[in-house]
């Protein structure tokens, strides 16, 4: 598994809903999960993205296990 995280601040010092957290999880051999989250606070945005990644990766792994049997 390879995890790539990109953090950003779209508007710089002007503020607003401009903090971004993009997460790409590559599950071998061929599955990929991509989560994009945007918000006012960077830490909250990261936390929300992490929750979504946890749920999405769990579902993807469950589906991969079901397809093997």
Phi, psi and omega per residue, in radians:
X1 nan 2.386 3.080
X2 -2.154 2.312 -3.141
X3 -2.104 2.259 3.106
X4 -2.122 2.238 -3.130
X5 -2.139 2.277 3.088
X6 -2.142 2.200 3.105
X7 -1.925 2.522 -3.135
X8 -2.612 2.844 3.067
X9 -2.319 1.760 -2.967
X10 -1.159 -0.820 -3.039
X11 -1.663 -0.043 -3.111
X12 1.154 -2.383 -3.043
X13 -1.286 -0.105 -3.119
X14 -1.242 -0.334 3.091
X15 1.415 -2.924 -3.124
X16 1.730 -3.045 -3.124
X17 -1.381 1.270 -2.968
X18 -2.228 0.061 3.101
X19 -1.472 2.298 -3.108
X20 -2.164 2.598 3.052
X21 -2.428 1.950 3.108
X22 -1.912 2.260 -3.125
X23 -2.180 2.262 3.056
X24 -2.105 2.151 3.114
X25 -2.026 2.098 3.100
X26 -1.805 1.986 3.106
X27 -1.724 2.254 -3.117
X28 -1.444 2.473 0.265
X29 -1.571 -0.462 -2.996
X30 -2.526 0.070 -3.081
X31 -1.581 2.503 3.100
X32 -2.354 2.402 3.075
X33 -2.075 2.248 3.131
X34 -2.135 2.230 3.124
X35 -2.231 2.287 3.079
X36 -2.163 2.257 -3.121
X37 -2.306 2.520 3.138
X38 -2.397 2.463 -3.132
X39 -2.884 -3.070 -3.119
X40 -1.395 -0.664 -3.043
X41 -1.984 2.258 -3.067
X42 -1.081 -0.753 -3.096
X43 -1.142 -0.696 3.092
X44 -1.155 -0.707 3.132
X45 -1.101 -0.736 3.098
X46 -1.110 -0.760 -3.129
X47 -1.092 -0.763 3.123
X48 -1.133 -0.712 3.106
X49 -1.109 -0.736 3.137
X50 -1.090 -0.721 3.095
X51 -1.079 -0.768 3.140
X52 -1.143 -0.688 3.115
X53 -1.097 -0.793 -3.141
X54 -0.981 -0.841 -3.122
X55 -1.169 -0.770 -3.103
X56 -1.158 -0.756 3.136
X57 -1.155 -0.703 3.096
X58 -1.034 -0.796 3.115
X59 -1.113 -0.738 -3.125
X60 -1.110 -0.735 3.119
X61 -1.139 -0.719 3.089
X62 -1.042 -0.755 3.124
X63 -1.135 -0.683 3.139
X64 -1.133 -0.672 3.104
X65 -1.152 -0.724 3.128
X66 -1.097 -0.676 -3.107
X67 -1.265 -0.368 3.119
X68 -1.303 -0.481 -3.072
X69 -1.572 nan nan
